[in-house]
Amino acid sequence: MPKPKSLPRSGKALKTTVWDAAEYLDSPEAIASYLEAAFEDGEPALIAAALGDVARAQGMTQLADQAGVTREALYKALSPSGDPRLSTFLGVMRALGIKIRPSAA
């Protein structure tokens, strides 16, 4: 197998910017598509993180109030290392106006 060619270095540092999904979750359709992709993956940590992105886009404090939890508890539950209780998860989904519909695999 041939060795991959490396790109020439210009001596300048590569400038990057932080990408934040919450900045692009500005419509119900965008939110639904984003969450659908996370659910299709099926990884619980990814789903929690995606819900966290949506919560930040919608306003964490307001969403926490609507879901019946504190803002701090919501941040913790929806972090990539969080593990939200079912009641928190369902409260967030209800507050976002998102319905979950089971279907056969």
C-alpha positions, 0 to 999 in steps of 0.5 A, a space after each residue: 500500500 502506498 504511503 499517503 503524501 503529507 501536505 506541505 507546511 506553510 509555517 503558519 498555525 491553522 486557525 479554527 473556530 468552535 462549532 456549536 450545534 446550538 447556533 443552528 437549531 433555530 427551527 422546529 424542523 432543525 431540532 427534530 432532524 438533529 434529534 432524529 439523527 441522534 436517536 438513529 445512532 442510538 448511543 445514550 450519551 450522544 442523545 443526551 448531548 444532542 438534547 443538551 444542545 437543543 436545550 441551550 438553543 432554546 434557553 436552558 433556564 426556561 426549559 428547566 422550568 418547563 421540564 420541572 428540574 433545576 437549571 443545574 440538574 438539567 445541565 448535568 443530566 444533558 451533558 455528554 457524561 450525564 445519564 438523565 432519569 426517564 422523568 427528566 428526559 420525558 419532561 425535556 421532550 414535552 417542554 420542547 414539544 417533541 413526541 417520541 413514537 415507538 416503531 418496530 425495528 
